[in-house]
Amino acid sequence: MFLFDERYATFTMFSLSHLVPVALTVAAVVLIVVGRRRLLTMRRFDRGFRIVFAVVPIAMELTFNFWAIARGGTAAVFLPFGLCTLSMYLTSVALLTRSDALAKVIFPWAVAGALLSLVVADLDYDFPHFRYFHYFGNHSMFLLANVYMQATSKTRFTYRHLLTSCGILLAIAVPMYFLNRLWGTNHMFLAAVPDEVAFLYAWAGDPWWVFVFGFSIFLLFHLVSLPLLIGRKKPAS
């Protein structure tokens, strides 16, 4: 089946097949932000959007896990403790439960994690392999879902929400650092960062690079949250 054909293990960063899904995602983000007021009146669209963007990523993630384990992957690698995987599952919960509090906690995780993953694509398989659709589809969908939830939220994202988000992630990351060593995994990239950005942290040495990495993520959370923090918006009716 061509969707799982190993001949497509030819992905190249910043190739056309990389730039197209990134450009489409950026365009969709702009449409959500620009069309926010219109979206607030589209109740039927809201329901459909939430169901599709909650269910499809989970279905694709489970399919990916079954495929990867069938190819010899270890189950510990696919536990939902990576920043993006955790964001994806919690995004689905927030969409289906309409939990504004949960949406605000995961917003920095999801947007920062998805943006990094889309730009620095840690991927081997190119179009039209299933892994290609899974990687770009899932990251794009939970990114767009989080932008949508904040664009249509009745309450404003504040700096307190940002600090709460950072604190919860830190509470997860500390034990995960030691569990990675125990399991031989690399959840949250706390064992090693992708090769494409490793040079940014190599100067700090082991284990100090982890602290530099954590601080850079803290700064990135601020950067992606800045539009919400400085953009005063009227409450949705």
C-alpha angles and dihedrals in degrees: 000000000000093000089068100031112138090213088081093066088113106103117155123192116245092013119135091266088055099044097046098063090042091052092047091051092050090049091051091050090053091049092052093049095044093044096044096118092049092049090055090066097046102089096165091048090050093055094047093045092052094049096046096043091047100045105035097057092049092048091050092046093052091047090051092050093051091047094047094046090048087056091055104275118149119244093233091065091060099049109124096251100108115105094244096042092048090047091050095053094043090047089057090050092048092048095050097040094038088227107173092184093055091044091056093049094053098038096092092043095049099043096043094043094046094046092050092047094048094049098038096038109199091199139127103186125076133203127330097022117112091239090059092054091043094051100045095030096053097042092047094046099051090043091053091043092056093047089049094050092052093042090055097035121123092216132058124248107241137190088257089062089051093052091046089052092050092047094051092048091050090052088055096041098054097062090036090060090061094039089056089058091048096047099034090238134131104219113168087006089274092137096046136345121232113284091243092068101025092105090066091066104026092091091065094059129210125344097359094069088074091064091048089049091050092050091050090053089049089054091045090054088056092049096051091044094050096091090056094044096051098031106087106204131185116247114262115253 
